[in-house]
Structures are given as structure tokens and as C-alpha cells.
Amino acid sequence: MKSICKPAPFSDEPEAVRIREMCDYSQRITYEVAYNGKASRPVRVYADGIYDLFHQGHARQLLQAKNLFPNVYLIVGVCNDKLTHSQKGRTVMNENERYEAVKHCRYVDEIVRDAPWEVDDAYVLKHKIDFIAHDDIPYGTDDSNDIYARWKAKGMFVATERTEGVSTSDIVARIVRDYDIYVRRNLARGYSAKDLNISYLSEKKIRLQNKMHELKDKGRRVIDTIGERKDDMIAKWEEKSREFIENFLLLFGRERLTNIWNESKGKIMNALSPPSSPLPPASPSSSNGDYDFAEEGVPPRKNARYESPSPSSSARTNKYYNEDYSDEEDSLATPNGIKQ
């Protein structure tokens, strides 16, 4: 047999009306009878709330209410926006979104829209409610310290446990804490500054930040990729470089490469050792006859400044007279040819 799943009906829809009319509410069901599974009909349990940003805490509360007794028909009341904003504050989801969220919870059998903030006798009678399920923490208003006190006194209240660590307020606090992150994310997804209620300058600033984060992420990914493939890239680079050099050399051949090398070597040697500059033209002999140009353009050899006076002079004296080509001034020597 094929299983068919469908959302829970609203209290004013025909299916919910039919089920309510079939209920014999004249037979009141006590907690002991319901707990022991001896009720002659389904036990009608009522749970109410705002159910904004429907989360696992809400689902767990409704699951507990559904499992209070062996045979439970779970009715859930959801307050509208006007009442909620006046009593508790602004919600993230509007009333229709909150209705639909609860309506599609599998533990729920019926939805009551525009539920009251505080349940009275007329409301209990209209919906034929046997028990009210809520956490046991007193919920006060301006007129009462605990709006569920009277139902506790009548034995029609059953406590459920809150899920610690998760609530609508906690989720909203996270959004406020990470506001900039969510704004950047939604701008990147196509939302406008008007949609997010931010100024034009804030929008441009956040879009620039998004670009910077995107570039950082791309750079990080590139670095990580290079780090993983570094050794392979180096090996491939060396292989390709050797192959390129070999192919380049084959274009010239061995003989051509030798000629290129010889020509290049000659140019390098000429650059390092340039030829001597041309000599100036020969000048006529000096008047004192110290210089004798034997060939044009070739400087003459200097003559000795002093001739030896006689062959019998000592070797010490000849040392200064013979083959002395010093350019020192005559004033540095004595008449005997010895420095003072």
C-alpha cells in the first residue's frame, strides 16, 4: 500500500472540522486514563507558540507533546504578527511563513491560526482540548505571573522540556554577531542595498571586501595547488628545458655552431684587447741633438746623458755614467754624478 504524506490541516478546513465534530468531548479524560492508554478516543493535546525561524527546539517540543500519551491528536496554535509584535517583539518570519513551517512538521495534526496569547475556557471548549503542553517555566504577563497556572491547577497541564542551547533568540543573536558576513554573502547572491537596508556607500564597501576575500581565496588555492605539485612541476620544467635546448641546437648543426663560437670568441677578444692607437707623425730633431729619429714614426733611442771620462774610471763611477737613461732632473745629481 502506498503511503501518502500531506501537511496538517488548518482548524477551519473541512478535514479538521470533521475530526473535531466526531470527538465526544462530554467524556472528559483524566491524566491517569490518558497515560495508561485507556482513553476511548484520541487525546487532544494543545501546544502553542510563535515558532519563528522554526528549528530543532520547536520540533523536539512538538515531538514530546505528540508522545505524551499512547494516542494523541496534536493541535498547535500559532500567534499572528500583530499580537506577537505587541507582546514579544518583531519576528524574522511573517505569520504565513510561520504557519506553513509548523504545518509541515510531521508531529502536528492540526494548526490553529491567530492563536490567543493566553488560553481561556471558551477557546478550550471550541477546540475540545484535553491537555495543554508547554515547558514548566512560569510565563508571565502584565496580568498574571504564569498564564498556565489555572490549567496546572485543573490538572490539564503537561510539561515538556526545552532543548538547551538552541532557541530563536540564540539564532537571531548569531545573525547580529555575524551581520557583516551575512550582508556580504547576500550581496554576492544578488540582493540589493535596498533589500538589506544598507546605504549605497556601505554596499560598495562590502562589495569591495567580497572581491578582496575572493582574491585571497584564489591565491590560497593556487599556493596550495603549487605546493602539492611542486616536485612534479620542477621535474617537468627541467625536462622541457633540456628538450628545448637540444631542439634549438639542432637547428644550426655542429659546424655552424663552431663557426658562431669562433666568431663570437674573436669579437670578445677584440673587445677585451683593442689595437694600439696610431702613433703621431715624427717631429724634427731637437736643437741639442739628444734625439735621433732613425725611421719615420719610430721614436729614437735616448743617448746617455754623460759619457765616461776615461776607460780607467772605477766601476762605481761607470755605473752612473754608462747607459744612464734616467729622466730625473740634472739638479738631483752632483757634478760627480752622485745623488746628494
Summary of the structure (lengths in Angstrom):
residues: 340
radius of gyration: 55.2
end to end distance: 138.8
largest distance: 169.2
contacts: 770
relative contact order: 0.07
helix: 46%
strand: 9%
